[in-house]
Amino acid sequence: MAQRDPVAFLGEAYRQLVEGDLDWKLRVLQGPSTPRCVVDGREVIMLCSNNYLSLSNHPRVKEAAAKAVMTHGAGSGSVRPIAGNMDLHVELERRLASFKGAEASLVYQTGFAANAGLIPQLVDAGDLVVSDELNHGSIIDGVRLSKADRLVYRHCDGSDLADKLREAEDHAPAYRRILVITDGVFSMDGDIAPLDELSMSAAEHGAMVYVDDAHGEGVLGDGGRGIVSHFGLARDKVHVEMGTFSKAFGVVGGHVSGSRDLVDFALNRSRTWLLSGSHPPAVAAATIAAIDVLETEPQHVRNLWENTEYFRKEVGRLGFDTGKSQTPIIPIIIGESGDAKAFSGRLFEEGVFALPIVYPMVSRDSARIRTIMNAALTRDDLDEALSAIEKIGKELDLV
């Protein structure tokens, strides 16, 4: 009897993605992520980086990283619970908590690690998670790792959340704990969760509130302090504020901020934190420097929002649909995946780097070019990109 190839499905599944225009084709960034950079040998205007404030290239951030390599080495040598807990990690958490106005912060290796490691420790069998229907995949995976029951509320719909929480009150036996979880800024549409309304409903039903503010940090709130600051919420209304350093901070890593009890609980229970090597010294030092920049150079956040408002207005004037965008994430909604990929390819030929987002990251009929603003883009950069967008939109009969 002939044996079946046990991994034949891998190639078959990939070919199906290619046939459906659903596969990723990776381009190569050759050099730093700057507003004008080199990708696959071509100079382009960067419109798809999460490096919102261009801090990855800030002199103070780069200098701090280089200095830390000389003083602390290239790596930490261990996980933090054993021998990898360096003074730079402790200082970063102290500075971050101060910046966020929280009692304490805990730094994870990535934002994904924070969600996957903490959510299943907060809730278990006998508990309930109530989650926004468009939450990020890392939240979804974190919820799936728990044994808690799950309810999904309509996207950014505080009224539907309230209905779900009232429904949960009738559950028998009564739930021990309820966790309401949402993205702060939704990465595909650029809209902002109504955290004030959500936290109010949660408080009425004794539920915990967990917000993933990956795309809000450095963008929303006082000096980029994030969504809790943006809504002026008291710290006890949002129990877990999770975020990343890989976007506006310009480095890499994740964190949670909140009470001292939260951090003590997380560092003893999150296996993604306990069992992963700690950040290299250069990463911790660069992130501290990024906080320094945010606290002393407010022009970066201001420039980001000026570029955001200008670009969104001009894209709309050209006749494109930017959906629900309220932030520097500005989708140009195309519709079909093939059209979005063709649009992105032509943009690259015209010197603009902006990727298509297709199913399953968005619904099949809402493929888009997701543009993301950067504080260091000049008005000339934006106008050149807008000219290319207009030209290609007319070529493809989209406007």
LUMLO-26603 format. One record per residue (C-alpha): x, y, z; residue in one letter. Coordinates in Angstrom, 3 decimals. Each point is the difference from the previous one (the first is absolute). Layout:
<nodes>
@east: X&north: Y&up: Z&residuo: a
...
</nodes>
This chain:
<nodes>
@east: 0.000&north: 0.000&up: 0.000&residuo: m
@east: 1.463&north: 3.333&up: -1.056&residuo: a
@east: 0.558&north: 2.426&up: 2.821&residuo: q
@east: -1.631&north: 3.397&up: -0.207&residuo: r
@east: 2.246&north: 3.055&up: 0.270&residuo: d
@east: -0.911&north: 1.395&up: 3.455&residuo: p
@east: 0.959&north: 3.577&up: -0.935&residuo: v
@east: -1.511&north: 0.171&up: -3.492&residuo: a
@east: -2.716&north: 2.272&up: 1.384&residuo: f
@east: 2.533&north: 2.802&up: 0.491&residuo: l
@east: 0.637&north: 0.550&up: -3.696&residuo: g
@east: -3.655&north: -0.571&up: -0.865&residuo: e
@east: -1.164&north: 2.587&up: 2.509&residuo: a
@east: 2.531&north: 2.535&up: -1.244&residuo: y
@east: -0.991&north: -0.514&up: -3.640&residuo: r
@east: -3.616&north: 0.654&up: 0.943&residuo: q
@east: 1.051&north: 3.296&up: 1.587&residuo: l
@east: 1.876&north: 0.990&up: -3.158&residuo: v
@east: -2.963&north: -0.883&up: -2.214&residuo: e
@east: -2.278&north: 2.121&up: 2.175&residuo: g
@east: 2.363&north: 3.008&up: 0.078&residuo: d
@east: 0.276&north: -0.500&up: 3.762&residuo: l
@east: 3.721&north: -0.710&up: 0.421&residuo: d
@east: 2.667&north: 2.336&up: 1.373&residuo: w
@east: 2.971&north: 0.877&up: -2.182&residuo: k
@east: 2.707&north: 1.487&up: 2.178&residuo: l
@east: 1.955&north: 3.051&up: -1.054&residuo: r
@east: 3.398&north: 0.846&up: 1.502&residuo: v
@east: 0.763&north: 3.275&up: 1.781&residuo: l
@east: 3.624&north: 0.842&up: -0.738&residuo: q
@east: 1.002&north: 2.398&up: 2.729&residuo: g
@east: -1.928&north: 1.896&up: 2.674&residuo: p
@east: -3.753&north: 0.516&up: 0.075&residuo: s
@east: -0.148&north: 3.644&up: -1.041&residuo: t
@east: -2.635&north: 2.042&up: -1.868&residuo: p
@east: 2.048&north: -0.468&up: -3.176&residuo: r
@east: 1.771&north: -3.339&up: 0.026&residuo: c
@east: 1.275&north: -2.754&up: -2.277&residuo: v
@east: -2.170&north: -3.098&up: -0.476&residuo: v
@east: 0.977&north: -2.744&up: -2.454&residuo: d
@east: 2.563&north: 2.346&up: -1.486&residuo: g
@east: -2.499&north: 2.811&up: -0.668&residuo: r
@east: -0.244&north: 3.321&up: 1.830&residuo: e
@east: -3.560&north: 0.365&up: 1.254&residuo: v
@east: -2.160&north: 2.080&up: 2.312&residuo: i
@east: -0.781&north: -2.182&up: 3.023&residuo: m
@east: -3.749&north: -0.063&up: 0.687&residuo: l
@east: -0.394&north: -3.313&up: 1.819&residuo: c
@east: 2.341&north: 0.102&up: 2.989&residuo: s
@east: -1.228&north: 0.038&up: 3.603&residuo: n
@east: 2.952&north: 2.262&up: 0.848&residuo: n
@east: -2.478&north: 2.844&up: 0.598&residuo: y
@east: 2.389&north: 2.521&up: 1.534&residuo: l
@east: 3.134&north: -1.107&up: -1.878&residuo: s
@east: 1.639&north: -0.650&up: 3.367&residuo: l
@east: 1.843&north: -3.052&up: -1.319&residuo: s
@east: 2.377&north: 2.497&up: -1.632&residuo: n
@east: 0.086&north: 2.648&up: 2.716&residuo: h
@east: 3.623&north: 0.799&up: 0.955&residuo: p
@east: -0.669&north: -0.353&up: 3.727&residuo: r
@east: -1.633&north: -3.396&up: -0.461&residuo: v
@east: 2.801&north: -1.350&up: -2.212&residuo: k
@east: 2.689&north: 1.380&up: 2.280&residuo: e
@east: -1.575&north: -1.639&up: 3.050&residuo: a
@east: -0.117&north: -3.375&up: -1.774&residuo: a
@east: 3.638&north: 0.204&up: -1.080&residuo: a
@east: 1.178&north: 1.064&up: 3.445&residuo: k
@east: -1.861&north: -2.853&up: 1.709&residuo: a
@east: 1.766&north: -2.581&up: -2.159&residuo: v
@east: 3.343&north: 1.316&up: 1.238&residuo: m
@east: -1.015&north: 0.169&up: 3.665&residuo: t
@east: -2.293&north: -3.060&up: 0.270&residuo: h
@east: 0.850&north: -2.263&up: -2.939&residuo: g
@east: -2.046&north: -1.283&up: -2.928&residuo: a
@east: -2.402&north: -2.173&up: 2.000&residuo: g
@east: -1.288&north: -0.550&up: 3.519&residuo: s
@east: 1.017&north: -3.643&up: 0.230&residuo: g
@east: -3.195&north: -1.364&up: 1.536&residuo: s
@east: -3.675&north: 0.357&up: 0.720&residuo: v
@east: -0.770&north: 2.731&up: 2.504&residuo: r
@east: -1.112&north: -2.266&up: 2.884&residuo: p
@east: 3.415&north: -1.686&up: 0.017&residuo: i
@east: 2.987&north: 2.127&up: -1.026&residuo: a
@east: -1.244&north: 2.306&up: -2.733&residuo: g
@east: -1.616&north: 2.716&up: 2.105&residuo: n
@east: 2.290&north: 2.942&up: -0.755&residuo: m
@east: -0.044&north: 3.461&up: 1.512&residuo: d
@east: -1.067&north: 1.359&up: -3.403&residuo: l
@east: -3.152&north: -2.135&up: 0.057&residuo: h
@east: -0.884&north: 1.205&up: 3.486&residuo: v
@east: 0.616&north: 3.627&up: -0.969&residuo: e
@east: -2.099&north: -0.360&up: -3.141&residuo: l
@east: -2.954&north: -1.268&up: 2.024&residuo: e
@east: 0.390&north: 2.799&up: 2.527&residuo: r
@east: 0.111&north: 2.646&up: -2.742&residuo: r
@east: -2.882&north: -1.556&up: -1.908&residuo: l
@east: -2.268&north: -0.130&up: 3.052&residuo: a
@east: 0.771&north: 3.649&up: 0.694&residuo: s
@east: -0.730&north: 0.932&up: -3.623&residuo: f
@east: -3.307&north: -1.886&up: 0.025&residuo: k
@east: -1.035&north: 1.276&up: 3.429&residuo: g
@east: -0.303&north: -3.576&up: 1.275&residuo: a
@east: 1.151&north: -1.642&up: 3.218&residuo: e
@east: 2.145&north: -2.485&up: -1.887&residuo: a
@east: 0.893&north: -1.390&up: -3.409&residuo: s
@east: 1.344&north: -3.337&up: -1.205&residuo: l
@east: 1.925&north: -0.354&up: -3.262&residuo: v
@east: -0.655&north: -3.054&up: -2.169&residuo: y
@east: 2.030&north: -1.197&up: -2.973&residuo: q
@east: -2.782&north: 1.023&up: -2.430&residuo: t
@east: -3.535&north: 1.299&up: 0.095&residuo: g
@east: -1.190&north: -3.388&up: -1.263&residuo: f
@east: 1.790&north: -1.647&up: 2.941&residuo: a
@east: -1.803&north: 2.317&up: 2.418&residuo: a
@east: -3.451&north: -0.934&up: -1.323&residuo: n
@east: 0.745&north: -3.699&up: -0.421&residuo: a
@east: 1.651&north: -0.214&up: 3.405&residuo: g
@east: -2.261&north: 2.101&up: 2.212&residuo: l
@east: -3.568&north: -0.439&up: -1.276&residuo: i
@east: -0.200&north: -3.741&up: 0.784&residuo: p
@east: 1.302&north: 0.682&up: 3.496&residuo: q
@east: -2.625&north: 2.643&up: 0.741&residuo: l
@east: -2.945&north: -2.248&up: -0.916&residuo: v
@east: -0.559&north: -3.760&up: 0.094&residuo: d
@east: -2.805&north: -2.524&up: 0.266&residuo: a
@east: -2.939&north: 1.618&up: 1.753&residuo: g
@east: 0.869&north: 3.435&up: -1.367&residuo: d
@east: -1.153&north: 2.014&up: -3.031&residuo: l
@east: 1.768&north: 2.071&up: -2.651&residuo: v
@east: -2.016&north: 2.603&up: -1.915&residuo: v
@east: 1.959&north: 1.076&up: -3.069&residuo: s
@east: -0.431&north: 2.492&up: -2.862&residuo: d
@east: -0.716&north: -1.846&up: -3.249&residuo: e
@east: 2.946&north: 1.667&up: -1.777&residuo: l
@east: 2.641&north: -0.499&up: 2.674&residuo: n
@east: 3.576&north: -0.753&up: -1.081&residuo: h
@east: 1.085&north: -3.586&up: -0.642&residuo: g
@east: 2.273&north: 0.028&up: 3.043&residuo: s
@east: -3.012&north: 0.729&up: 2.208&residuo: i
@east: -1.969&north: -2.762&up: -1.700&residuo: i
@east: 2.835&north: -2.478&up: 0.543&residuo: d
@east: 0.360&north: 1.069&up: 3.636&residuo: g
@east: -3.714&north: -0.571&up: 0.568&residuo: v
@east: 0.148&north: -3.393&up: -1.722&residuo: r
@east: 2.765&north: -1.077&up: 2.391&residuo: l
@east: -2.332&north: 0.519&up: 2.954&residuo: s
@east: -2.813&north: -2.317&up: 1.080&residuo: k
@east: -2.382&north: 2.892&up: 0.575&residuo: a
@east: -3.358&north: 0.367&up: -1.719&residuo: d
@east: -0.107&north: 2.591&up: -2.773&residuo: r
@east: -2.408&north: 2.586&up: -1.302&residuo: l
@east: 0.645&north: 2.397&up: -2.868&residuo: v
@east: -1.531&north: 3.461&up: -0.176&residuo: y
@east: -0.530&north: 2.065&up: -3.142&residuo: r
@east: 2.965&north: 2.114&up: -0.998&residuo: h
@east: 0.373&north: 3.096&up: 2.196&residuo: c
@east: -3.637&north: -0.368&up: 1.095&residuo: d
@east: -0.288&north: 0.915&up: 3.664&residuo: g
@east: -3.724&north: -0.728&up: 0.005&residuo: s
@east: 0.550&north: -3.546&up: -1.228&residuo: d
@east: 2.733&north: -0.491&up: 2.605&residuo: l
@east: -2.450&north: 1.083&up: 2.699&residuo: a
@east: -2.534&north: -2.526&up: -1.329&residuo: d
@east: 2.598&north: -2.768&up: 0.081&residuo: k
@east: 0.974&north: 0.864&up: 3.573&residuo: l
@east: -3.658&north: -0.035&up: 1.099&residuo: r
@east: -0.381&north: -3.366&up: -1.724&residuo: e
@east: 3.018&north: -1.289&up: 1.933&residuo: a
@east: -1.658&north: 0.876&up: 3.312&residuo: e
@east: -2.599&north: -2.727&up: -0.626&residuo: d
@east: 2.615&north: -2.708&up: -0.442&residuo: h
@east: -0.203&north: -2.914&up: 2.424&residuo: a
@east: 2.204&north: -0.545&up: 1.797&residuo: p
@east: 1.049&north: 3.623&up: 0.259&residuo: a
@east: 3.283&north: 0.879&up: -1.688&residuo: y
@east: 2.917&north: 0.511&up: 2.381&residuo: r
@east: 1.634&north: 2.672&up: -2.154&residuo: r
@east: -0.913&north: 1.871&up: -3.175&residuo: i
@east: 2.594&north: 1.567&up: -2.303&residuo: l
@east: -0.934&north: 2.643&up: -2.579&residuo: v
@east: 2.746&north: 0.294&up: -2.600&residuo: i
@east: 0.484&north: 2.314&up: -2.953&residuo: t
@east: 2.581&north: 1.474&up: -2.274&residuo: d
@east: 0.541&north: 3.705&up: 0.612&residuo: g
@east: 0.623&north: 0.911&up: -3.634&residuo: v
@east: -1.096&north: -2.618&up: -2.512&residuo: f
@east: 2.863&north: -0.693&up: -2.368&residuo: s
@east: -1.975&north: -0.660&up: -3.181&residuo: m
@east: -2.435&north: 2.937&up: 0.142&residuo: d
@east: 1.792&north: 2.511&up: 2.214&residuo: g
@east: -3.044&north: 0.627&up: 2.182&residuo: d
@east: 0.106&north: 0.496&up: 3.768&residuo: i
@east: -1.843&north: -2.146&up: 2.532&residuo: a
@east: -2.477&north: 1.998&up: 2.161&residuo: p
@east: 1.959&north: -0.955&up: 3.094&residuo: l
@east: -1.826&north: 2.460&up: 2.224&residuo: d
@east: -3.349&north: -1.598&up: -0.806&residuo: e
@east: 1.362&north: -3.551&up: 0.161&residuo: l
@east: 1.656&north: 0.527&up: 3.362&residuo: s
@east: -3.182&north: 1.500&up: 1.435&residuo: m
@east: -2.033&north: -3.064&up: -0.987&residuo: s
@east: 2.695&north: -2.297&up: 1.349&residuo: a
@east: 0.018&north: 1.822&up: 3.350&residuo: a
@east: -3.770&north: -0.372&up: 0.322&residuo: e
@east: 0.387&north: -3.773&up: -0.258&residuo: h
@east: 3.217&north: -0.428&up: 1.989&residuo: g
@east: 2.029&north: -1.016&up: -3.063&residuo: a
@east: 3.719&north: 0.470&up: -0.609&residuo: m
@east: 1.034&north: 2.198&up: -2.948&residuo: v
@east: 2.966&north: -0.891&up: -2.221&residuo: y
@east: 1.021&north: 2.296&up: -2.885&residuo: v
@east: 2.620&north: -0.804&up: -2.627&residuo: d
@east: 1.348&north: 3.454&up: -0.815&residuo: d
@east: 2.712&north: -1.079&up: -2.444&residuo: a
@east: -0.963&north: 2.624&up: -2.589&residuo: h
@east: -1.013&north: 2.674&up: 2.503&residuo: g
@east: 3.264&north: 0.408&up: 1.881&residuo: e
@east: 2.031&north: 2.922&up: -1.241&residuo: g
@east: -3.052&north: 1.067&up: -2.000&residuo: v
@east: -2.974&north: 0.664&up: 2.294&residuo: l
@east: -0.227&north: 1.852&up: 3.272&residuo: g
@east: 2.137&north: 2.597&up: 1.717&residuo: d
@east: 3.424&north: -0.121&up: -1.668&residuo: g
@east: -0.738&north: -3.440&up: -1.443&residuo: g
@east: -0.856&north: -1.649&up: 3.319&residuo: r
@east: -2.710&north: -2.086&up: -1.588&residuo: g
@east: -3.712&north: -0.677&up: 0.041&residuo: i
@east: -0.538&north: 0.149&up: 3.768&residuo: v
@east: 1.431&north: 3.519&up: -0.071&residuo: s
@east: -1.963&north: 0.789&up: -3.183&residuo: h
@east: -3.296&north: -0.586&up: 1.818&residuo: f
@east: 1.207&north: 1.426&up: 3.319&residuo: g
@east: -0.918&north: -3.191&up: 1.820&residuo: l
@east: 0.929&north: -0.740&up: 3.576&residuo: a
@east: 2.533&north: -2.788&up: 0.345&residuo: r
@east: -2.404&north: -2.231&up: 1.928&residuo: d
@east: -2.420&north: -0.018&up: -2.972&residuo: k
@east: 2.467&north: -1.827&up: -2.298&residuo: v
@east: 1.624&north: -2.913&up: 1.772&residuo: h
@east: 2.441&north: -1.115&up: -2.713&residuo: v
@east: 1.509&north: 2.422&up: -2.509&residuo: e
@east: 2.063&north: -2.053&up: -2.403&residuo: m
@east: 2.253&north: 1.487&up: -2.658&residuo: g
@east: 3.031&north: -0.432&up: -2.215&residuo: t
@east: 3.314&north: 1.704&up: -0.655&residuo: f
@east: 0.157&north: -1.132&up: -3.637&residuo: s
@east: -2.147&north: 2.798&up: -1.365&residuo: k
@east: 0.138&north: 3.630&up: 1.180&residuo: a
@east: 2.914&north: -0.718&up: 2.357&residuo: f
@east: 2.037&north: -1.192&up: -2.974&residuo: g
@east: 1.605&north: -3.010&up: 1.713&residuo: v
@east: -1.555&north: -3.406&up: 0.876&residuo: v
@east: -1.790&north: -1.655&up: 2.902&residuo: g
@east: -3.272&north: -0.008&up: 1.891&residuo: g
@east: -1.203&north: 0.964&up: 3.467&residuo: h
@east: -2.903&north: 0.190&up: 2.391&residuo: v
@east: -0.590&north: 2.937&up: 2.337&residuo: s
@east: -2.351&north: 0.263&up: 2.932&residuo: g
@east: 0.043&north: -0.800&up: 3.696&residuo: s
@east: 2.922&north: -1.433&up: 1.941&residuo: r
@east: -2.154&north: -3.067&up: 0.630&residuo: d
@east: -0.481&north: -0.468&up: -3.746&residuo: l
@east: 3.737&north: 0.045&up: -0.675&residuo: v
@east: 0.817&north: -2.313&up: 2.921&residuo: d
@east: -2.674&north: -2.419&up: -1.221&residuo: f
@east: 1.133&north: 0.161&up: -3.641&residuo: a
@east: 3.703&north: -0.557&up: 0.612&residuo: l
@east: -0.781&north: -3.078&up: 2.082&residuo: n
@east: -2.640&north: -1.501&up: -2.289&residuo: r
@east: 0.693&north: 0.957&up: -3.656&residuo: s
@east: 1.993&north: -2.796&up: -1.578&residuo: r
@east: 0.841&north: 2.105&up: -3.051&residuo: t
@east: 1.795&north: 2.362&up: 2.401&residuo: w
@east: 1.467&north: -2.657&up: 2.279&residuo: l
@east: 1.367&north: -2.218&up: -2.760&residuo: l
@east: 1.287&north: 2.460&up: -2.616&residuo: s
@east: 3.409&north: 1.654&up: -0.042&residuo: g
@east: 0.003&north: 3.623&up: 1.093&residuo: s
@east: 0.597&north: 2.880&up: -2.364&residuo: h
@east: 3.569&north: 0.754&up: -1.062&residuo: p
@east: 1.419&north: 3.016&up: 1.861&residuo: p
@east: -0.088&north: 2.116&up: -3.174&residuo: a
@east: -3.766&north: -0.483&up: -0.308&residuo: v
@east: -0.708&north: 0.975&up: 3.616&residuo: a
@east: 2.269&north: 3.040&up: -0.163&residuo: a
@east: -1.436&north: 1.158&up: -3.325&residuo: a
@east: -3.530&north: -0.251&up: 1.389&residuo: t
@east: 0.928&north: 2.094&up: 3.042&residuo: i
@east: 1.412&north: 2.590&up: -2.403&residuo: a
@east: -3.218&north: -0.081&up: -2.027&residuo: a
@east: -1.948&north: 0.843&up: 3.166&residuo: i
@east: 2.428&north: 2.871&up: 0.588&residuo: d
@east: -0.733&north: 1.318&up: -3.492&residuo: v
@east: -3.762&north: -0.248&up: 0.461&residuo: l
@east: 0.236&north: 1.922&up: 3.268&residuo: e
@east: 2.224&north: 2.793&up: -1.323&residuo: t
@east: -0.778&north: 0.376&up: -3.728&residuo: e
@east: -3.769&north: 0.377&up: -0.497&residuo: p
@east: 0.419&north: 1.060&up: -3.620&residuo: q
@east: 0.133&north: -3.612&up: -1.191&residuo: h
@east: -3.545&north: -0.806&up: 1.101&residuo: v
@east: -1.189&north: 3.365&up: -1.284&residuo: r
@east: 1.582&north: -0.570&up: -3.431&residuo: n
@east: -1.529&north: -3.471&up: -0.197&residuo: l
@east: -3.509&north: 1.383&up: 0.467&residuo: w
@east: 0.531&north: 2.871&up: -2.443&residuo: e
@east: 1.047&north: -2.517&up: -2.658&residuo: n
@east: -2.910&north: -2.267&up: 0.899&residuo: t
@east: -2.669&north: 2.669&up: -0.361&residuo: e
@east: 1.443&north: 1.310&up: -3.270&residuo: y
@east: 0.403&north: -3.408&up: -1.649&residuo: f
@east: -3.421&north: -1.325&up: 1.041&residuo: r
@east: -1.718&north: 3.130&up: -1.292&residuo: k
@east: 1.823&north: -0.133&up: -3.338&residuo: e
@east: -0.626&north: -3.721&up: -0.547&residuo: v
@east: -3.700&north: 0.613&up: 0.619&residuo: g
@east: 0.033&north: 2.944&up: -2.392&residuo: r
@east: 1.325&north: -2.324&up: -2.710&residuo: l
@east: -3.092&north: -2.159&up: 0.427&residuo: g
@east: 1.384&north: -2.905&up: 2.020&residuo: f
@east: -1.717&north: -1.586&up: 2.989&residuo: d
@east: 2.106&north: 0.165&up: 3.192&residuo: t
@east: -2.602&north: -1.794&up: 2.095&residuo: g
@east: -0.136&north: 0.706&up: 3.718&residuo: k
@east: 3.544&north: 1.305&up: 0.385&residuo: s
@east: 0.573&north: 2.354&up: 2.940&residuo: q
@east: 3.745&north: -0.492&up: 0.327&residuo: t
@east: 3.217&north: -0.092&up: -2.090&residuo: p
@east: -1.149&north: -3.372&up: -1.359&residuo: i
@east: -1.814&north: 1.072&up: -3.171&residuo: i
@east: -1.392&north: -2.850&up: -2.144&residuo: p
@east: -0.744&north: 0.584&up: -3.660&residuo: i
@east: -2.772&north: -2.543&up: -0.450&residuo: i
@east: 0.110&north: -1.650&up: -3.421&residuo: i
@east: -2.290&north: -3.035&up: 0.240&residuo: g
@east: 1.401&north: -3.027&up: -1.822&residuo: e
@east: 3.302&north: -1.554&up: 1.054&residuo: s
@east: 1.333&north: -0.093&up: -3.563&residuo: g
@east: -0.724&north: 3.704&up: -0.500&residuo: d
@east: 1.701&north: 0.892&up: 3.282&residuo: a
@east: 3.091&north: -1.986&up: -0.959&residuo: k
@east: 0.104&north: 1.594&up: -3.452&residuo: a
@east: -0.336&north: 3.451&up: 1.590&residuo: f
@east: 2.859&north: -0.701&up: 2.402&residuo: s
@east: 2.205&north: -1.313&up: -2.802&residuo: g
@east: -0.558&north: 3.111&up: -2.094&residuo: r
@east: 0.640&north: 2.228&up: 2.995&residuo: l
@east: 3.367&north: -1.681&up: 0.470&residuo: f
@east: 0.837&north: 0.624&up: -3.649&residuo: e
@east: -0.841&north: 3.660&up: 0.598&residuo: e
@east: 2.277&north: 0.140&up: 3.053&residuo: g
@east: -2.527&north: -0.444&up: 2.824&residuo: v
@east: 0.177&north: -2.959&up: 2.386&residuo: f
@east: -3.459&north: -0.843&up: 1.377&residuo: a
@east: -1.146&north: -3.592&up: 0.347&residuo: l
@east: -3.366&north: -1.603&up: -0.755&residuo: p
@east: -1.939&north: -1.513&up: 2.889&residuo: i
@east: -2.206&north: -2.867&up: -1.160&residuo: v
@east: -2.090&north: -2.877&up: 1.349&residuo: y
@east: 0.251&north: -1.514&up: 2.596&residuo: p
@east: 1.428&north: 3.126&up: 1.683&residuo: m
@east: -3.117&north: 1.850&up: -1.196&residuo: v
@east: -3.263&north: -1.197&up: -1.525&residuo: s
@east: 0.100&north: -1.222&up: -3.616&residuo: r
@east: -1.711&north: 3.097&up: -1.398&residuo: d
@east: 1.994&north: 2.618&up: 1.935&residuo: s
@east: 3.590&north: -0.485&up: -1.175&residuo: a
@east: 1.899&north: 3.223&up: 0.352&residuo: r
@east: 3.253&north: 1.868&up: -0.227&residuo: i
@east: 0.821&north: 0.751&up: 3.624&residuo: r
@east: 1.995&north: 3.208&up: 0.183&residuo: t
@east: 1.613&north: 1.072&up: 3.241&residuo: i
@east: 1.216&north: 3.509&up: 0.703&residuo: m
@east: 3.398&north: 0.932&up: 1.385&residuo: n
@east: 1.006&north: 3.170&up: 1.833&residuo: a
@east: 3.082&north: 0.452&up: -2.200&residuo: a
@east: -1.827&north: -0.057&up: -3.344&residuo: l
@east: 0.179&north: 3.410&up: -1.667&residuo: t
@east: -2.853&north: 1.688&up: -1.836&residuo: r
@east: 1.900&north: -0.678&up: -3.250&residuo: d
@east: 0.129&north: -3.720&up: 0.888&residuo: d
@east: -3.730&north: -0.074&up: 0.623&residuo: l
@east: -0.855&north: 1.928&up: -3.159&residuo: d
@east: 2.162&north: -2.290&up: -2.123&residuo: e
@east: -1.708&north: -3.038&up: 1.491&residuo: a
@east: -3.449&north: 1.536&up: -0.512&residuo: l
@east: 0.812&north: 0.707&up: -3.643&residuo: s
@east: 0.908&north: -3.662&up: -0.519&residuo: a
@east: -3.157&north: -1.157&up: 1.799&residuo: i
@east: -2.177&north: 2.216&up: -2.200&residuo: e
@east: 1.731&north: -1.156&up: -3.197&residuo: k
@east: -0.339&north: -3.694&up: 0.782&residuo: i
@east: -3.550&north: 0.330&up: 1.266&residuo: g
@east: -1.000&north: 1.407&up: -3.384&residuo: k
@east: 2.005&north: -2.648&up: -1.859&residuo: e
@east: -1.867&north: -2.775&up: 1.816&residuo: l
@east: -3.389&north: 1.756&up: -0.261&residuo: d
@east: -0.310&north: 0.204&up: 3.768&residuo: l
@east: -0.760&north: 3.732&up: 0.131&residuo: v
</nodes>
